[in-house]
Amino acid sequence: MNGSPAGEPDAPFVAEVLARLYEAPDDGESFADVWPYLCSEGTTYAAAYAAIPHIVRLAATLPRERRTQYLIFVGLALTYSTPDAGEPYALMPYLRADLERAKQEALPLTLDALEVAADERTARYLLVAAAALLGHARLAEAIEWLDHDQTAEDV
C-alpha cells in the first residue's frame, strides 16, 4: 500500500492494523497510528481507497458516539481525494465499486453519529464527512476550515 506522511513508498502494515482493528474496533490509538499512511496533510494516498470499505465496516460495529474517528477519516480522505494526480493517489478501477458501496453505507452512519456529537468540533468534522460522502468536496473543505486554528490531528 502506498502513502506515508514522510514520503515513504510503502505502508505494508496497514492491512495488519486493519485486521487487528476487526478484533478491537475501539482501538483508536492503532487507527490514529495508521491514519497518516492513508490520508495526511490534505493528501489522500491510494491505499486509502482500499481501506475505506473496511473502515466503514469497523465504524458500523461501534455505538454511534464512538464511531466518529472512523467516519471523520473517511470524510477527510474523500475531501482531499485526487485520484487523477498520479499513481500514489490513484483509485484503482477494481476498488471503485467497493468504495461507492462504502460511501453509501457511511452516510447514514455519519448522520446518526452527528445526532450525538459531543462538541462543536466533532459536529463540524462529521458535517465535513457528510458533504464529502455526498460528493461535495469543496463544501467539505470549506466546512473543515471554518475554524482553521484547530487541525484534524486533534480529532
N, C-alpha and C positions, 0 to 999 in steps of 0.2 A: 504494500500500500504506500502510495506516495504522499509526501507532505510532512512538513515539520516547521516549528517556529524558528529553528536555527538554520533552515535551508538544507537539512539533511535529506538525502534522496529517498530514504525508505523509513517506514514505521511498521515493521513486520509484527510488532507486538500488539497492534490494535485488535486483531482478531482474537488474541488470547485474552485481552482485557474484556472485550465484549462477551466472550464465553464465560468469564468469571462473573460478569455482571448479571448474566442469566441466573446464576446461583445466588447472587446477593444484589438484587437491583437497587437496593437502598444505599449501596456503597458509593456515595457521592464523591469521595476522595479519589477512588480509582477512575471514575468518569472524568473528574477535573484534570487528572494527570494525562488522560488520552485526548481530551478535547483539543488542545493546541495542535495536535498532529492531524487533525481533521479540518479545523477552521480556527484561524487566528489572525488578529490584526486586520480585519476586513478582507481576509483571503480565505476562500473555500478550496480545499485540496480535493483531488479526485477521489481519494479514499472515503471522503465524507458521504458520497453518493451511495457507496456500498454499505456504509454504516447506518445511514438514516433509517432504513426499514427496521433494523434491529433496535435502534434507539427508541423508535416509536413503540415497538412491541414491549420494550422494557418499561416505558412510561405507562403503558396500559396496565401493567401489573401492579402499579402503585396507587395508593389513595390520591385523590386529586390534589391535595395540598402538598404532596411530596414528589410530584412528577414534574414540577416546574423546571428544574435544571435541564432535564432531557428536552423538554419542549422549547425552552429558550434556545438551546443549542441548535435544534432543527431550524428554528426561525432565523437565527443569525447565519447559519450555513446557507439557507436559501436566499437570504437577503444579499449576501456577498458572493453568490454563485456566478462564476464567469466560465461556463463550460466550453466556450469557444476561444479561450485565451491560451490554448496550448495543452500539451499532454499532462503536465502536473495538475491541471484544473479541469480536465475533460470529464464529461459524463459519458461513459461508455454506453453504446446502444443497448447492450444486453441488460443494463441496470435501469433503463427508463421505466419500464412497466412496474417494477417493484417500487421505484421511487414515487411514481404517481399514486400507487395504491397507498403507500405510507403517508403521503401528503393528505389524502382523503381521510385516512384513519386519524391523523394527528389533529386535524381541525376541531372535531368535537371534543377531543381530549383537552385541547388548548382552551377552548371556550369554557369548558367545565372547570378547569383549573383557575381561570380568570375570575370565576364567581367567588373563589375563596382565597384570592391573592392576599398575602399577608401584609403587603405595603404597596405604596405607590410605585416604587421602582420595579417590583416584581410584576405589577399590573402593566406597566409600560412595556417591559420586555415580552410579556405574553401577548400584548397588542402587536408588537413587532412580529412575533411568530404568526399571529392570525393574519396580518396583512401579507406576509411573505407566503404563507400557505395558500392564500387566495390569488397569488401571482402578482402582488403589488410591491415589488422590491423597493422602488423609490419611496413609496409611502412608508414602508417598514423602516428604511434608513432614516427618514425624517423623524419618525416617532422615536427611534433609538436616540437620536441626537437632541431631543427636547431638553435633556439635562446632561450635556456632554461633560460636566465636571466629574461624573462617575463613569467607570468603564465596565464593560461586560465581565471583567475578571472578578468584580465584586459580587456577581450573581451567585 
